[in-house]
């Protein structure tokens, strides 16, 4: 019966624990409705406590395993828009129309009044990038403009389709990122940002957005010149795509103009007054630019009639030196039309062009990456195509075709191609050049010699530093070796000293024992003799004085070791003194010595001739100096007077005719060699 009482007591205890107290009922009544109850519902399973066994079901069958779902990760907080609404501005606005500048484009780009951009794309223009810059630049404030791709009108090819939209300085070249066009920042359609000449991936504002843009997308670029460095941001269809991109140091404090660089596309732009796609904040468009925040472009229509300049110069006469000086002086007012300019433009557009042989006037192109014949770079038709395009834009032209410009018939064809609205000028650069041309050539020679000297000095300095480093490594290696030898010798010496000391101690101990035994034997013998003498009545002998102590063996060994160590130290000190006597070589930079006779230098030395000799041999009989009868409004003699230039031309013709007769008089077998 005792166990039954215990069971009854346990049941009462459980019932007492499960029944709530009156104050607990009041607390439960005051608790919020959504707070869960501590007691399970009748049909609700109770999870076992940690470490406790799971309860078995009432039917005795094992419970089925239930799959526990992991809690969903909390969504990342969205980044906040860094820009705020534009403040009201009562300042005066720009007076000119904000648009793409039709006079600040590549000659194959076409701009309409509605800011529609299209392009020429046959012949050499199938390989080139097209570009345009705005009429007004921003020097302070925050402004925005938009671009939309209306059509991809080219399948791509090896150079591919491309759109780059951003800002640049007025001095920046048209094809962004190329040599002479690095003062820029732009976003391209593949999701990258161009900073000067380097491409980086766009840092996205939110991960679920893409920085690439396609047909029909409205792409906007926001320029904010506030803060420490200023920034640009990319928007697409009204949504922020990129985080603000800080401006490169070269662009900070500069006036920046809207700039677009494209290929194989037709685009339309929006400068205001309102954006096509509303942004998360109020923004001012470029057409709403304040006068105080702006700077007008210096590139515009010519103040007078456009001109075409046809330079005429003899082979090896420095005509390219004159052309370089002319372009440098004129800046953006004239566009150079030549084979070298066409190749440079194609290369800047991302197409690799390999030249091998030929001349500056007509380089020989050895390239299989594109159709050379259809581009017109091989047969010279590219320059004619560029001439027609430049004339259609009303641009002033420098037409640099050296061989063609020496022939009267070709000059007349050139003048007919540009039309009657052009002022036609012949520039004759024959004879001794001007001091400006000479000094420029001499300065290039000096710079080249100086650069070569610096290269050789750097090479010798590197060799000197390498030898010095080798000597230092050798010294450290010898020092480490000497230290290892010294440690080994010291260890051997210590072991020898310990061994010698031990042997000396053993020997001393043996000698001591022998001496003691001898002394005891003598003492015993003496005592025996004394007893015998005492018995006989004789006096005992006096004790002998102890012998003086002699140096011990270990003391001798230590003295010998000290002497040996002193000798070794003396030798090492002598070696150290010998090494210290060798002075460390000191670097002395060779002086720059220039013994060039600059009086004989007139022109820049170039890698290729101005005209190939075989071209001159075939055409020199057609060469002549220009005349106003050919249609020129003006014939300028740049270096020498007309009479001197005529004499130079006459001398040249006589010399070539002599050479021709000499070639014709050679026997066939000699000519074939």
C-alpha positions as CSV (number, residue, x, y, z in Angstrom):
1,X,0.0,0.0,0.0
2,X,2.9,2.4,0.5
3,X,3.8,2.6,-3.2
4,X,0.1,3.5,-4.0
5,X,0.3,6.4,-1.5
6,X,3.4,7.7,-3.2
7,X,1.8,7.6,-6.6
8,X,-1.2,9.5,-5.3
9,X,1.0,12.2,-3.8
10,X,2.9,12.7,-7.1
11,X,-0.4,13.1,-9.0
12,X,-1.5,15.7,-6.5
13,X,1.8,17.5,-6.8
14,X,1.5,17.6,-10.6
15,X,-2.1,18.8,-10.4
16,X,-1.1,21.6,-8.0
17,X,1.7,22.7,-10.3
18,X,-0.6,22.7,-13.4
19,X,-3.4,24.7,-11.8
20,X,-2.8,28.4,-12.0
21,X,-2.9,30.6,-8.9
22,X,-5.5,33.5,-8.7
23,X,-2.7,36.1,-9.2
24,X,-1.4,34.2,-12.3
25,X,-4.9,34.3,-13.7
26,X,-4.9,38.1,-13.4
27,X,-1.5,38.3,-15.1
28,X,-2.7,36.1,-17.9
29,X,-5.8,38.3,-18.4
30,X,-3.6,41.5,-18.6
31,X,-1.2,39.8,-21.1
32,X,-1.5,40.7,-24.8
33,X,-3.7,38.5,-27.0
34,X,-0.8,37.6,-29.4
35,X,1.5,36.4,-26.7
36,X,1.7,32.6,-26.9
37,X,0.3,30.5,-24.0
38,X,2.7,28.3,-22.0
39,X,0.3,25.3,-22.1
40,X,0.0,23.4,-25.4
41,X,-3.3,22.9,-27.1
42,X,-4.9,19.5,-27.0
43,X,-4.0,18.7,-30.6
44,X,-0.6,20.4,-30.5
45,X,2.7,18.4,-30.2
46,X,5.0,19.4,-27.4
47,X,8.7,19.7,-28.4
48,X,11.0,17.8,-26.0
49,X,13.4,19.8,-23.9
50,X,17.1,19.8,-24.8
51,X,18.6,16.5,-24.0
52,X,15.2,14.8,-23.3
53,X,13.9,11.9,-25.3
54,X,11.0,12.5,-27.7
55,X,7.7,11.2,-26.3
56,X,6.2,8.1,-28.0
57,X,2.8,8.4,-29.7
58,X,-0.3,6.9,-28.1
59,X,-0.6,4.1,-30.6
60,X,2.9,3.0,-30.0
61,X,4.1,3.5,-33.6
62,X,7.3,5.5,-34.1
63,X,6.7,9.2,-35.0
64,X,7.5,10.3,-38.6
65,X,10.5,12.7,-38.9
66,X,9.4,16.2,-39.7
67,X,11.6,18.5,-41.9
68,X,12.6,21.7,-40.1
69,X,12.8,24.8,-42.5
70,X,15.6,27.2,-42.0
71,X,14.5,30.8,-41.4
72,X,14.7,33.0,-44.5
73,X,17.6,35.5,-44.4
74,X,16.7,39.0,-43.7
75,X,16.8,41.2,-46.8
76,X,19.8,43.6,-47.1
77,X,18.9,47.2,-46.4
78,X,18.7,49.1,-49.6
79,X,21.3,51.9,-50.2
80,X,20.0,55.4,-49.8
81,X,20.1,57.8,-52.8
82,X,23.1,60.1,-52.2
83,X,21.6,63.0,-54.2
84,X,19.0,65.4,-53.0
85,X,16.5,67.7,-54.8
86,X,18.0,70.6,-56.7
87,X,17.6,73.9,-55.0
88,X,15.9,76.8,-56.6
89,X,18.3,79.0,-58.6
90,X,17.3,82.5,-59.7
91,X,20.6,83.2,-61.6
92,X,20.6,84.0,-65.3
93,X,20.7,81.0,-67.6
94,X,23.0,80.3,-70.6
95,X,22.1,82.3,-73.7
96,X,23.3,79.8,-76.4
97,X,21.5,76.6,-77.3
98,X,22.8,73.6,-75.4
99,X,23.2,70.9,-78.1
100,X,25.9,68.8,-79.8
101,X,28.4,71.1,-81.5
102,X,28.3,70.3,-85.3
103,X,31.8,71.8,-85.6
104,X,33.2,69.8,-82.7
105,X,32.7,66.3,-84.1
106,X,34.5,63.7,-86.1
107,X,33.9,64.2,-89.8
108,X,31.9,61.0,-90.1
109,X,29.4,62.0,-87.4
110,X,26.1,63.6,-88.5
111,X,24.2,65.8,-86.1
112,X,20.6,67.1,-86.6
113,X,18.9,70.0,-85.0
114,X,16.9,67.6,-82.9
115,X,20.1,66.2,-81.4
116,X,19.9,63.0,-83.4
117,X,23.3,61.4,-84.0
118,X,24.0,59.2,-87.0
119,X,27.1,58.4,-89.0
120,X,28.8,57.5,-92.2
121,X,30.0,53.8,-92.2
122,X,31.3,52.8,-95.5
123,X,34.9,52.6,-96.7
124,X,37.3,53.8,-94.0
125,X,34.4,55.0,-91.9
126,X,33.4,51.4,-91.3
127,X,36.5,51.2,-89.0
128,X,36.4,54.5,-87.2
129,X,34.6,55.7,-84.0
130,X,32.4,58.7,-84.3
131,X,32.2,61.4,-81.6
132,X,30.6,64.7,-80.7
133,X,31.1,67.3,-78.0
134,X,28.6,69.8,-76.6
135,X,28.3,73.5,-77.2
136,X,28.5,74.4,-73.5
137,X,30.7,73.1,-70.7
138,X,30.0,72.9,-66.9
139,X,32.5,74.4,-64.5
140,X,30.4,74.2,-61.3
141,X,27.1,72.8,-60.1
142,X,25.1,69.6,-60.8
143,X,23.6,68.9,-64.2
144,X,22.2,66.0,-66.2
145,X,21.5,64.9,-69.8
146,X,20.2,61.7,-71.4
147,X,20.8,59.6,-74.5
148,X,18.8,56.8,-76.1
149,X,19.8,54.3,-78.7
150,X,17.3,54.4,-81.6
151,X,18.9,51.8,-83.8
152,X,21.9,49.5,-84.1
153,X,22.6,49.9,-87.8
154,X,25.7,47.8,-88.1
155,X,26.2,44.1,-87.4
156,X,29.4,44.8,-85.6
157,X,32.3,43.1,-87.3
158,X,35.7,42.9,-85.7
159,X,35.5,46.4,-84.2
160,X,32.0,45.9,-82.9
161,X,29.2,48.3,-81.9
162,X,29.9,50.8,-79.1
163,X,28.4,53.7,-77.2
164,X,30.3,55.8,-74.6
165,X,28.6,58.8,-73.0
166,X,30.1,61.1,-70.5
167,X,32.2,64.3,-70.2
168,X,35.5,65.7,-71.4
169,X,37.6,68.8,-71.5
170,X,37.7,71.0,-74.6
171,X,41.3,69.9,-75.3
172,X,40.4,66.2,-75.3
173,X,40.5,64.4,-78.6
174,X,37.3,63.0,-80.0
175,X,37.9,59.2,-79.7
176,X,37.8,58.8,-76.0
177,X,40.6,56.9,-74.3
178,X,43.0,57.2,-77.2
179,X,46.3,59.0,-77.3
180,X,45.5,62.7,-76.8
181,X,42.0,62.0,-75.6
182,X,42.5,61.0,-72.0
183,X,41.0,64.0,-70.2
184,X,37.6,62.3,-70.0
185,X,35.2,60.2,-68.0
186,X,32.4,58.1,-69.7
187,X,30.2,55.1,-69.3
188,X,29.9,52.5,-72.1
189,X,27.2,50.1,-73.1
190,X,29.1,47.1,-71.8
191,X,28.9,48.1,-68.1
192,X,32.3,49.8,-67.7
193,X,33.4,53.2,-66.8
194,X,36.3,54.9,-68.7
195,X,38.5,57.1,-66.5
196,X,41.1,58.7,-68.8
197,X,42.6,55.7,-70.6
198,X,41.7,52.9,-68.1
199,X,38.4,50.9,-68.1
200,X,36.9,49.7,-64.8
201,X,33.7,47.8,-64.0
202,X,30.9,50.0,-62.8
203,X,30.3,49.7,-59.0
204,X,26.5,49.0,-59.0
205,X,24.2,51.0,-56.7
206,X,22.2,47.9,-56.2
207,X,23.1,44.3,-57.0
208,X,19.9,43.5,-59.0
209,X,20.6,46.2,-61.5
210,X,22.7,46.1,-64.7
211,X,25.1,48.8,-66.0
212,X,24.7,47.6,-69.7
213,X,22.2,49.4,-71.9
214,X,20.4,48.2,-75.0
215,X,18.1,49.4,-77.7
216,X,15.5,51.8,-76.4
217,X,17.1,52.3,-72.9
218,X,17.2,55.9,-71.7
219,X,20.7,56.4,-70.3
220,X,21.5,59.5,-68.3
221,X,24.8,60.9,-66.9
222,X,24.8,63.2,-63.9
223,X,27.7,65.5,-63.3
224,X,28.1,66.8,-59.8
225,X,31.0,69.2,-59.4
226,X,30.4,69.7,-55.7
227,X,32.4,68.1,-52.9
228,X,36.1,67.6,-52.8
229,X,36.6,65.9,-56.2
230,X,33.2,65.9,-57.9
231,X,31.6,62.8,-59.4
232,X,29.6,61.3,-62.3
233,X,26.7,58.8,-62.0
234,X,25.0,56.6,-64.4
235,X,21.2,56.3,-64.6
236,X,19.1,54.0,-66.8
237,X,15.4,54.4,-67.3
238,X,15.1,56.7,-64.3
239,X,16.9,54.3,-61.9
240,X,20.4,54.9,-60.4
241,X,22.8,52.2,-61.8
242,X,26.2,53.3,-60.5
243,X,27.5,54.6,-57.3
244,X,28.9,58.1,-57.7
245,X,32.3,57.8,-59.5
246,X,34.9,60.3,-58.3
247,X,36.4,62.4,-61.0
248,X,40.1,61.7,-61.9
249,X,42.5,64.2,-60.5
250,X,43.3,65.5,-64.0
251,X,39.6,66.6,-64.4
252,X,39.1,68.3,-61.1
253,X,38.8,72.0,-61.4
254,X,38.3,71.7,-65.2
255,X,35.4,72.8,-67.3
256,X,33.7,69.6,-68.6
257,X,31.7,69.3,-71.8
258,X,29.1,66.6,-72.6
259,X,30.8,64.0,-74.9
260,X,29.5,61.0,-76.8
261,X,31.6,58.4,-78.7
262,X,29.8,55.8,-80.7
263,X,30.0,53.3,-83.6
264,X,27.3,51.4,-85.5
265,X,24.4,53.2,-83.8
266,X,21.8,56.0,-84.2
267,X,21.1,57.9,-81.1
268,X,19.0,60.8,-79.8
269,X,19.9,63.1,-76.9
270,X,17.9,65.1,-74.4
271,X,19.4,68.2,-72.8
272,X,16.1,69.4,-71.3
273,X,14.1,71.1,-70.0
274,X,12.8,67.9,-68.4
275,X,14.2,64.4,-68.3
276,X,12.5,61.7,-70.3
277,X,12.6,59.4,-67.3
278,X,12.0,61.0,-63.9
279,X,14.8,60.5,-61.3
280,X,14.3,59.8,-57.6
281,X,15.2,63.5,-57.0
282,X,14.7,66.8,-58.7
283,X,17.5,67.5,-61.1
284,X,18.4,70.4,-63.5
285,X,19.1,69.5,-67.1
286,X,22.0,71.0,-69.1
287,X,19.6,73.3,-71.0
288,X,18.8,74.9,-67.6
289,X,22.5,75.6,-67.0
290,X,23.2,78.8,-65.1
291,X,25.5,81.3,-66.9
292,X,27.8,81.5,-63.9
293,X,28.3,77.7,-64.0
294,X,29.0,77.5,-67.8
295,X,31.6,78.1,-70.4
296,X,30.9,78.3,-74.1
297,X,32.8,76.1,-76.5
298,X,35.5,77.9,-78.5
299,X,34.9,75.7,-81.5
300,X,32.4,77.1,-84.0
301,X,31.8,78.0,-87.6
302,X,34.7,79.8,-89.3
303,X,34.4,83.6,-89.1
304,X,35.1,83.7,-92.9
305,X,34.8,81.1,-95.7
306,X,36.4,77.7,-94.9
307,X,39.7,77.1,-96.5
308,X,41.5,74.1,-98.0
309,X,45.3,74.2,-97.8
310,X,47.3,72.1,-100.3
311,X,50.9,71.8,-99.2
312,X,53.5,71.3,-101.9
313,X,57.0,70.1,-101.1
314,X,59.8,68.2,-102.8
315,X,60.8,64.7,-101.7
316,X,63.1,64.7,-98.7
317,X,62.3,68.4,-98.4
318,X,60.6,68.4,-95.0
319,X,56.9,68.8,-96.0
320,X,55.8,66.7,-93.0
321,X,57.7,69.0,-90.7
322,X,55.9,72.0,-92.2
323,X,52.5,70.2,-91.8
324,X,53.2,69.3,-88.2
325,X,54.0,72.9,-87.4
326,X,50.9,74.1,-89.2
327,X,48.5,71.7,-87.4
328,X,50.1,72.7,-84.0
329,X,49.6,76.4,-84.8
330,X,46.0,76.0,-86.1
331,X,44.8,73.6,-83.4
332,X,41.2,72.6,-84.0
333,X,40.4,75.0,-86.8
334,X,41.7,72.7,-89.5
335,X,41.4,68.9,-89.9
336,X,44.3,67.0,-91.5
337,X,43.3,64.7,-94.4
338,X,46.2,62.3,-95.1
339,X,46.9,58.6,-95.0
340,X,48.8,58.9,-91.7
341,X,45.8,60.7,-90.1
342,X,43.4,58.0,-91.4
343,X,45.6,55.2,-89.9
344,X,46.0,57.0,-86.6
345,X,42.2,57.5,-86.4
346,X,41.5,53.8,-87.2
347,X,44.0,52.7,-84.6
348,X,42.5,55.1,-82.0
349,X,39.1,53.4,-82.7
350,X,40.5,50.1,-81.5
351,X,41.5,48.5,-84.8
352,X,45.0,47.2,-85.1
353,X,46.7,48.3,-88.3
354,X,50.2,47.0,-89.0
355,X,52.3,48.9,-91.6
356,X,55.4,47.5,-93.2
357,X,57.5,49.5,-95.6
358,X,56.2,52.1,-98.0
359,X,56.4,55.8,-97.0
360,X,54.8,58.4,-94.8
361,X,52.7,59.5,-97.8
362,X,51.6,55.9,-98.7
363,X,52.3,53.4,-95.9
364,X,52.2,49.7,-97.0
365,X,49.5,48.0,-94.8
366,X,50.2,44.4,-94.0
367,X,47.2,43.4,-92.0
368,X,44.6,40.6,-92.2
369,X,42.3,41.8,-89.3
370,X,40.1,43.8,-91.6
371,X,39.4,44.3,-95.4
372,X,42.2,46.6,-96.4
373,X,40.9,47.1,-99.9
374,X,37.4,48.0,-99.0
375,X,38.7,50.4,-96.3
376,X,40.5,52.5,-99.0
377,X,43.7,52.6,-96.9
378,X,45.6,50.6,-99.6
379,X,44.7,52.5,-102.8
380,X,44.4,56.0,-101.3
381,X,40.7,56.3,-101.7
382,X,40.3,56.8,-98.0
383,X,41.7,60.3,-98.2
384,X,39.3,61.2,-101.0
385,X,36.4,59.9,-98.9
386,X,37.6,61.9,-95.8
387,X,38.0,65.0,-98.0
388,X,34.3,64.8,-99.2
389,X,33.1,64.3,-95.6
390,X,35.1,67.2,-94.3
391,X,33.8,69.5,-97.1
392,X,30.2,68.5,-96.3
393,X,30.8,69.6,-92.7
394,X,32.3,72.9,-93.9
395,X,35.5,72.3,-92.0
396,X,38.8,74.0,-93.0
397,X,41.1,71.3,-94.4
398,X,44.8,70.5,-94.6
399,X,45.0,68.1,-97.5
400,X,48.4,66.3,-97.1
401,X,48.9,64.1,-100.2
402,X,52.6,64.7,-101.0
403,X,52.9,62.9,-104.3
404,X,49.4,64.0,-105.6
405,X,49.9,67.6,-104.5
406,X,53.1,67.8,-106.7
407,X,51.0,67.1,-109.8
408,X,49.0,69.8,-111.3
409,X,46.1,67.6,-112.5
410,X,45.7,66.1,-109.1
411,X,45.6,69.5,-107.4
412,X,42.8,70.6,-109.8
413,X,40.8,67.5,-108.9
414,X,41.2,68.2,-105.2
415,X,40.0,71.8,-105.6
416,X,36.9,70.6,-107.5
417,X,36.1,68.1,-104.8
418,X,35.7,70.7,-102.0
419,X,33.3,73.0,-103.9
420,X,33.2,76.8,-104.7
421,X,32.5,77.9,-101.1
422,X,36.1,77.1,-100.1
423,X,39.0,79.5,-100.2
424,X,41.7,77.5,-102.0
425,X,45.3,78.0,-100.8
426,X,48.6,76.4,-102.0
427,X,51.4,76.4,-99.5
428,X,54.8,75.9,-101.1
429,X,57.4,74.6,-98.7
430,X,60.5,74.3,-100.9
431,X,64.1,75.1,-100.0
432,X,65.7,76.0,-96.7
433,X,63.1,75.9,-94.0
434,X,62.3,78.6,-91.5
435,X,64.1,78.9,-88.2
436,X,61.0,77.6,-86.4
437,X,61.1,74.4,-88.4
438,X,64.9,74.0,-87.8
439,X,64.6,74.6,-84.1
440,X,61.8,72.1,-83.8
441,X,63.9,69.4,-85.6
442,X,67.0,70.2,-83.5
443,X,65.0,70.1,-80.3
444,X,63.7,66.6,-81.2
445,X,67.3,65.5,-81.8
446,X,68.4,67.0,-78.5
447,X,65.5,65.3,-76.7
448,X,66.3,62.0,-78.4
449,X,70.0,62.2,-77.5
450,X,69.1,63.2,-73.9
451,X,66.7,60.3,-73.7
452,X,69.3,57.9,-75.0
453,X,71.9,59.2,-72.5
454,X,69.4,58.8,-69.7
455,X,68.7,55.2,-70.9
456,X,72.4,54.3,-70.9
457,X,73.0,56.0,-67.5
458,X,70.0,54.0,-66.1
459,X,71.5,50.8,-67.5
460,X,75.0,51.5,-66.1
461,X,73.5,52.5,-62.7
462,X,71.5,49.2,-62.7
463,X,74.7,47.3,-63.4
464,X,76.6,49.2,-60.7
465,X,73.8,48.5,-58.2
466,X,73.8,44.9,-59.2
467,X,77.6,44.6,-58.7
468,X,77.3,46.4,-55.4
469,X,74.6,44.0,-54.3
470,X,76.7,41.1,-55.4
471,X,79.6,42.3,-53.4
472,X,77.4,42.8,-50.3
473,X,76.0,39.3,-50.7
474,X,79.5,37.9,-51.0
475,X,80.6,39.9,-48.0
476,X,77.7,38.6,-45.9
477,X,78.3,35.0,-47.1
478,X,82.0,35.2,-46.2
479,X,81.1,36.8,-42.9
480,X,78.6,34.0,-42.2
481,X,81.2,31.4,-43.2
482,X,83.8,33.0,-41.0
483,X,81.4,33.0,-38.1
484,X,80.5,29.3,-38.7
485,X,84.3,28.4,-38.8
486,X,84.9,30.5,-35.7
487,X,82.1,28.7,-33.8
488,X,83.4,25.4,-35.0
489,X,87.0,26.2,-34.0
490,X,85.7,27.6,-30.6
491,X,83.8,24.4,-30.1
492,X,86.8,22.2,-31.0
493,X,89.0,24.4,-28.8
494,X,86.7,24.2,-25.9
495,X,86.5,20.4,-26.3
496,X,90.3,20.2,-26.5
497,X,90.7,22.4,-23.5
498,X,88.1,20.3,-21.5
499,X,89.9,17.1,-22.6
500,X,93.3,18.5,-21.7
501,X,92.1,19.8,-18.4
502,X,90.5,16.4,-17.6
503,X,93.8,14.6,-18.6
504,X,95.8,17.1,-16.5
505,X,93.5,16.5,-13.6
506,X,93.8,12.8,-13.9
507,X,97.6,13.1,-14.2
508,X,97.8,15.4,-11.3
509,X,95.7,13.1,-9.2
510,X,97.8,10.1,-10.2
511,X,101.0,12.1,-9.4
512,X,99.5,13.2,-6.1
513,X,98.6,9.6,-5.2
514,X,102.0,8.4,-6.3
515,X,103.7,11.2,-4.2
516,X,101.5,10.4,-1.2
517,X,102.3,6.7,-1.6
518,X,106.0,7.5,-1.9
519,X,105.8,9.8,1.1
520,X,104.1,7.2,3.1
521,X,106.6,4.6,2.1
522,X,109.5,7.0,3.0
523,X,107.7,7.8,6.3
524,X,107.3,4.2,7.1
525,X,110.9,3.5,6.1
526,X,112.0,6.4,8.2
527,X,110.0,5.4,11.2
528,X,111.5,1.9,10.9
529,X,115.0,3.4,10.7
530,X,114.3,5.7,13.6
531,X,113.1,2.9,15.8
532,X,116.1,0.9,14.8
533,X,118.5,3.8,15.5
534,X,116.7,4.4,18.8
535,X,117.3,0.9,19.7
536,X,120.9,1.3,18.7
537,X,121.2,4.7,20.5
538,X,121.6,6.9,17.3
539,X,120.0,10.4,16.8
540,X,117.0,10.6,14.4
541,X,117.5,12.4,11.1
542,X,115.9,15.8,10.6
543,X,112.9,16.0,8.3
544,X,113.6,17.1,4.7
545,X,112.2,20.4,3.5
546,X,109.3,20.0,1.1
547,X,110.1,20.7,-2.5
548,X,108.8,23.9,-4.1
549,X,105.5,23.5,-6.1
550,X,106.0,23.2,-9.8
551,X,103.4,24.6,-12.3
552,X,100.5,22.3,-12.8
553,X,99.7,20.7,-16.1
554,X,96.3,22.4,-16.5
555,X,97.8,25.8,-15.9
556,X,100.3,25.1,-18.7
557,X,97.5,24.1,-21.0
558,X,95.5,27.2,-20.3
559,X,98.5,29.4,-20.9
560,X,99.2,27.7,-24.2
561,X,95.5,28.1,-25.2
562,X,95.6,31.8,-24.3
563,X,98.7,32.3,-26.4
564,X,97.1,30.5,-29.4
565,X,93.9,32.6,-29.1
566,X,95.9,35.8,-29.0
567,X,97.8,34.7,-32.1
568,X,94.5,33.9,-34.0
569,X,93.0,37.3,-32.9
570,X,96.0,39.0,-34.2
571,X,95.7,37.2,-37.6
572,X,91.9,38.1,-37.8
573,X,92.6,41.7,-37.0
574,X,95.3,41.8,-39.7
575,X,92.8,40.3,-42.2
576,X,90.1,42.8,-41.2
577,X,92.6,45.7,-41.7
578,X,93.5,44.3,-45.2
579,X,89.8,44.2,-46.1
580,X,89.1,47.7,-44.8
581,X,91.9,48.9,-47.0
582,X,89.8,48.1,-50.1
583,X,87.6,51.2,-50.7
584,X,84.0,50.7,-51.7
585,X,83.4,51.9,-55.3
586,X,81.3,55.2,-55.5
587,X,78.8,55.8,-58.3
588,X,79.6,58.7,-60.5
589,X,77.0,59.6,-63.1
590,X,78.5,60.2,-66.5
591,X,78.1,63.7,-67.8
592,X,75.9,64.4,-70.8
593,X,78.1,65.3,-73.7
594,X,76.5,66.5,-76.9
595,X,78.9,67.2,-79.8
596,X,76.3,67.2,-82.5
597,X,76.7,69.8,-85.2
598,X,73.1,71.2,-85.1
599,X,73.7,73.6,-88.0
600,X,73.3,70.8,-90.5
601,X,70.0,69.6,-89.0
602,X,66.9,71.0,-90.7
603,X,64.3,68.3,-90.5
604,X,63.1,65.7,-88.1
605,X,64.6,62.2,-88.8
606,X,61.7,59.9,-89.5
607,X,61.4,56.1,-89.7
608,X,60.1,56.1,-93.2
609,X,60.8,58.3,-96.3
610,X,58.3,61.0,-97.2
611,X,57.8,59.5,-100.6
612,X,59.1,56.1,-101.9
613,X,61.8,56.4,-104.5
614,X,60.0,54.2,-107.0
615,X,56.9,56.4,-106.7
616,X,59.1,59.5,-107.5
617,X,60.7,57.7,-110.4
618,X,57.3,57.0,-112.0
619,X,55.8,60.5,-111.4
620,X,58.5,63.2,-111.3
621,X,58.0,64.2,-114.9
622,X,54.5,65.4,-113.8
623,X,55.7,67.4,-110.9
624,X,55.3,71.2,-110.9
625,X,54.8,74.1,-108.6
626,X,51.2,75.4,-108.2
627,X,49.8,78.3,-110.0
628,X,46.7,80.4,-109.5
629,X,45.5,79.3,-112.9
630,X,44.8,75.9,-111.4
631,X,42.0,77.6,-109.3
632,X,44.0,78.7,-106.2
633,X,42.9,82.0,-104.6
634,X,46.4,82.3,-103.1
635,X,49.8,80.7,-103.5
636,X,52.0,81.1,-100.4
637,X,55.7,80.5,-100.5
638,X,56.4,79.5,-96.9
639,X,60.2,79.3,-96.8
640,X,61.7,80.9,-99.8
641,X,60.7,83.4,-102.5
642,X,58.9,82.2,-105.6
643,X,62.1,82.5,-107.7
644,X,64.2,80.5,-105.3
645,X,61.5,77.8,-105.0
646,X,61.4,77.6,-108.8
647,X,65.2,77.2,-109.0
648,X,65.0,74.4,-106.4
649,X,62.3,72.7,-108.4
650,X,64.4,73.0,-111.6
651,X,67.5,71.6,-109.9
652,X,65.5,68.7,-108.6
653,X,64.1,67.9,-112.1
654,X,67.5,68.0,-113.7
655,X,69.0,65.7,-111.1
656,X,66.1,63.2,-111.5
657,X,66.5,63.3,-115.3
658,X,70.2,62.5,-115.0
659,X,69.4,59.7,-112.7
660,X,66.8,58.4,-115.2
661,X,69.3,58.5,-118.1
662,X,71.9,56.7,-116.0
663,X,69.4,54.0,-115.1
664,X,68.5,53.6,-118.8
665,X,72.1,53.4,-119.9
666,X,72.9,50.5,-117.6
667,X,73.3,47.1,-119.4
668,X,70.4,44.7,-118.9
669,X,72.5,42.2,-116.9
670,X,73.5,44.9,-114.4
671,X,69.9,46.1,-114.1
672,X,68.7,42.6,-113.3
673,X,71.1,42.2,-110.4
